[in-house]
Amino acid sequence: MSENNSNIIPKIFEEKIQEFLAYLELEKGMSVHTIENYQSDLFQCALYLTLLKVDNWRNVRNEHISLWISGLSQKGFAAASISRKLSTIRMMSRYLIKEGYSRDDMTALIPGPKVSRRLPITLTVEEIKKLLHAPDLRSPQGVRDRAIIELFYSSGLRVSEMSALALHEVDLENEYLKVTAGKGNKQRIIPIGSKARESIEVYLTVSRPKLIKPKTGSSLFISNRGQAISRKTVWLMLKNYAEKAKINKPVKPHVLRHSFATHLLSGGADLRAIQEMLGHSDITTTQIYTTVEKNRLIKQHEEFHPRKNQLV
């Protein structure tokens, strides 16, 4: 928000916005990038409210926010973007009530726009096998890459988490690893499958010692230069192996994460357990995989049921 625009809105609007943003940073531990997005949304809303002659957050009503949302839609904003902006205002409203500044929720009666969520791309079990057999195990890099793919599929890690893993965070004897990430540096424990454990053991014994350089730190997976392997390197590595394995899908780290969750669910795993392993703060984020599994079952039924093409 530019200084000129912030001078247009009443001072009390800006003061409460800054208080709310400070609360998000200091008490909720949100990132600078997230807070900047919230700030942009809040000033945009405050500017619109000012044009409606509303001069105080206490005076904002459901109809004011509803008009703002309708205006965003008419301007061509995507449903996902509008949904995010409305979510920001809901959080602001609840904060003002919590602080005793407002009594009524200015967003209470406003439904969010319908957002159609794209189903995540996943690999089949057979495609996973092809990907795992793509690295050349005669080279230190190939042994490392096999271990990375095994761990991605075994633990559902994010690429940032994979790159940041340190040696002391991996307990091969008890087959689990510790991941510290996300808002507030939350830590979670994730199981390691036996195949992934075996691949990591081979990598640590045979491959990693050959990649170590004088300034190599404690990172689990290291590059040819002896440094922590970068996210970009992992992305390119997966892309190349997918092409080599003739997998006609855009194979990225998150695709392995999605495959991990979907295959666990199809095998009978509890949704809450999957949520915990993935590190999702909200179960609704994890529920997308139930839709993936449902669609898979419908497709299987349509393809293989003996009466699929019979009229009677």
Buried (B, 14 or more C-beta within 10 A) or exposed (E): BEEEEBEBBBEBBBEBBEEBBEBBBEEEEBEEEEBEBBBEBBBBBBBBBBEBEBBEBBEBBBEBBBBBBEEBEEEEBEBEBBBBBBBBBBBBBBBBBEEEBBEEBBBEEBEBBEEEEEEBBBBBEEBBEBBBEBBEBEEBBBBBBBBBBBBBBBBBBBBEBBBBBBEEBBEBEEBBBBBBBBEEEEEBEBBBBEBBBBBBEBBBEEBBEEBEEEEBEEBBBBBEEBBBBEBEBBBEBBEBBBEBBEBEEEBBBBBBBBBBBBBBBBEEBEBEEBBBBBBBEEEEEBBBBEEBBEEBEEEEEEEEEEEEEEEE
